[in-house]
Amino acid sequence: MIATAAKQPTICHQPAKAAENSDEDKTAIIIEAVSKISVMEGLTERFGNITIHLHSLGTSAYRIEWYSRMTGASTSLARIANKKYVVIKQWAKNKTLPTVSADFDSRKSAIMHFINNVDIINTPQDVTYEAKEFCLNLFTKQEKMMPIDNPNFPKLRLQGAIGKIVEVRCNSEKEVIAEGVLLQILGNKAELKITKRYALKKKKHIQTFMMQRVFLK
C-alpha cells in the first residue's frame, strides 16, 4: 500500500507490464467497458488546460480520467475488478497512434504508472502538481486508503515528451539508430512507435527501450 506519513512520502517510479500486440482485442473490450462508466456528478475539476473526471459504476468499478486540452489525449486509471487495474492512453483523433494500456494487480503500481504517464505538456509545474495531487486524493478515497499529505511526485526526464518524436541511440548513447513517438513510460523503459529506422534491426512497429537510450529530438 502507499503509506501515510507525517513527512513527505515519495511515489516511486516502478516498472509496469504493457499490454502486448496480441492482446489488442482484450484491450479493446476493456476500453469499451470503462468508457461506459459515467461521470460522477460534481466530480469534474479543471487545472489550467487539464480536466480531471471521476467516472463511476456501482461500488466496485471506477475510472479516473486526465484529459489534456493541449494535446487532446486522455489518460485513464480504471479499477475493473477486485485487484484488477488498467491504465489506458487514448490519443487525439487527428493522431494516428495506437491506444496503449498497461495492466496491474497492484493498486500502488497502477497509480504510480498513471501519475507518470499523464500529459503535462505546456502545463506549469505548480498546476501539474495540484492536478496530480487531486488524482491521488480521488484514488485513495475510492480505494478507502488513508490520505497522503504533501506527496512528492517524481520528475521524469521524458514525461513531457509523451506523444512526441524522440531519438533512440545505441548502447554507447552516441549513434542515433531510430526515431519514434513516445507512447508510454514503463518503469525504466520507454515504449515507442517507430517512425524512422537508421540502424535498428528489429522490424516491429512498437518497441521498448531502456530510458537512458531515449532522448528528446
N, C-alpha and C positions, 0 to 999 in steps of 0.2 A: 504494500500500500504506500501511497505518498503520505509521509508522516507529517503531523502538525508539530511545529516547533516555535519557540519564542523568538529564536533568531531566524535569519533569512534562510529558508530551505532552498535547495537548488534542484530544478528539474533537469536531470542529466540527459545527454544525447545518447540514445541506445539504438541498436540495430532492430530492424523490422523485417518481416517476411513479405515480400511483394507477391501479388497475385501474378502467376505466370501466364504466358500467352495461351496455354492450353486450358486455362480457367476462365477464358473470356465469357463463355456462356453463363457460368456461375456468377461472375461479376455483374453481368447484365441483369440477371434475375435479382441480385441483391440491390442494385441501383434502382431498379423499378420498384422494389418493395419499399426502400427507405424514402423514395421520392413521394410516396403516398402518405407519409406521416405528416399530419397537418401542423401548421404553426400554432403554438400555444398563445392564447390571447394575452397581449401585454408583454410578451417576451421577445420583442424585437428591439435592438439597440444599435445606434449608429455612432461610429467613431471616425470622424473625417470621411474618407472615401470607403470605409469598411462598414458593412452591415452584418450584424450577428442575429441569427434566428435560432430559437429553440423549437424544434418540432417534436410532437409527442403523440403516441397512440397507446391508450390504456396506461397501465402502470409499469410495463416491462420494457417497452421499446421507446427510444427517443433518438433524436439527431440534432447535433449542434452544427450549424452551418455558418461558415465565414465566407461572405461574398465581397469581392473587391470590385467596386465600380470602375476602378482604374484599369483593371485587366479584363474584367468580365468573367473571371474564373471563380469557381465555388469549391471550397474545401469543406468536407463534412466528416464528422465523427459520429458514428451510429452504434448504439448497442442493439443488436438484432435478436439476442437471446442471452440466457444466463452465461456469463463469462465468454461471450462472443461479441467481438467488436470489429468494425471495419472502418477504415479511413479512405475516403474517395475524393479524388481530384477530377473535376469536370471543367473543361476549358470554354472560353467564349466560342460562340457558334462560328465565327469567322476564322477560327484557327483549326487547321487540320491536324489536331493532336489527339492521340488516343486517351480515353478515360483511364486513369490508373488507380489502383487500390492496393491496400495492404491489410491483411487480416491479423487479429490478435486474440489471444486467450487471456492476456493480462491487461487490466484496465490502466495500470501505470504506463505500460509500454504504448498503449493506444493513445493516451492523452499526450504523451511526450512526442510521438510521431506527428500527431495533429498539430501541436504547437510549432513544431519545427518545419512544417510544410505549408503553413498558411501564407497567402500573398501579402507581402509588406512593401511592394514597390511604391515609391513616392509617398510613403507614409512616415511622418516624423516619429522618432524613437519613443517619445512620451506617449503618443497616441497608440502606437503599436503595443506598448506595454499595457496600457489601460484596456485595450481590446483583448489581449491575451489573458489578462487577469480576470476580465469578465467571463471569458470562456471557461477558465479554470474554476471559477466560482459556480458557474452553471453545472459543470461536470461533477464537482464534489457534492453539490446539492442533489443531483439526480442519482448519484451513487451512494447517497447517505453517508458521506465521509465527513470528517472534521474539516472545517475551512482552513485554508492555508494563508497565513498573513505574510504580506511583503514577499511574494515569490521572486526568485532570482532566475529569470529565463536566460538560457544560453544564447549568445550572439554568434550565429553560424555564418561563416565566411560566404557561403553560396546561397543562403536563403533568399536574398534579394534577387538572385539570378534565375529563380524558378520560372519556367516559361520562356526563358531567353536562350540565345545561342551561346554555347560555351565551347572551349577547346579541350581536347583530350591529348595529353602528352605521354611520351614513352616513360618507362620507369626512371630514367635519368632526369625527367622533367625538362628536357631541352627541346626535343623534336616534337612538333605537333603531328599526331597521327590521324586525328579525326576531329570533326566538329559535329555538334548536335544540340538539340533543345533539351534543357534540363527539365525532366518531368517530376522527379521527387527525390528527396534525400532519404536514404535508408541506412540509418546508423552512420557508419564511417564510409558509406558508399553513395554514389550518385547514379541514378537511373536516367539514361538519355535516349532520345530518339535520334539516331544517326542521320545527319543530313549531307555530310561530305566525308569521303574517305581518302586518306593520303597513304598511310602505311598500316591501316587497320586490317587484320587478316580475317577476323570473324565477319560473316555476312549478315548476321541478324540485325534487324532494324532497331530493336530495343535491346540495349545492353547496359550493364552496370560496371562502374569503375571505382577504384579507391578514390576517396575525396582528394587526396594530395596530388592526383594526376589530372584533376579537372580545374580549369582556370577560366576566369572571365575573358571574353574576347576583347 
